Amino acid sequence: MAQTYEFYLERAVEAALAAEKAELDNVKERELRSEKTWLGLAEQARKGAIRREKADAERRAKREAEALHAQ
């Protein structure tokens, strides 16, 4: 199941909030690492969505060109 940019971003926000509330340094550091990881995953998901949209648009354009040529 592919996760969305929004899903990962929500997890990053949750980790940032947990880091703010953390009283122990090691917990704060863990949550900050988690936030960084979630943000990286969010960026990957965003780039993947952009690539899929571009590929879909290219396929649509190709099908439309082929349909016009077939007429």
VENBEL-V535454 format. One record per pair of residues at least 6 apart in sequence whose C-alpha atoms are under 8 Angstrom apart, sorted by the first residue. I is the first residue (numbers start at 1). J is the second residue. D is the distance in Angstrom with one decimal. If there is no record, write none. Layout:
i=(I,I)
j=(J,J)
d=(D,D)
This chain:
i=(3,4,4,4,5,5,5,5,5,6,7,8,8,8,8,9,9,9,11,11,12,12,12,12,12,12,13,14,15,15,15,15,16,16,16,18,18,19,19,19,19,19,19,20,21,22)
j=(45,42,45,46,41,42,43,45,46,42,42,38,39,41,42,38,39,42,35,38,34,35,36,37,38,39,35,35,31,32,34,35,31,32,35,28,31,27,28,29,30,31,32,28,28,28)
d=(7.3,7.3,6.1,7.7,7.8,4.6,7.0,5.2,5.5,7.3,7.7,5.5,6.7,6.3,4.9,6.6,6.2,5.8,7.4,6.3,7.1,4.4,7.2,7.8,5.0,5.9,7.1,7.9,5.2,6.7,6.2,5.1,6.6,6.3,5.9,7.5,6.4,7.1,4.5,7.3,7.9,5.1,6.0,7.2,8.0,5.2)
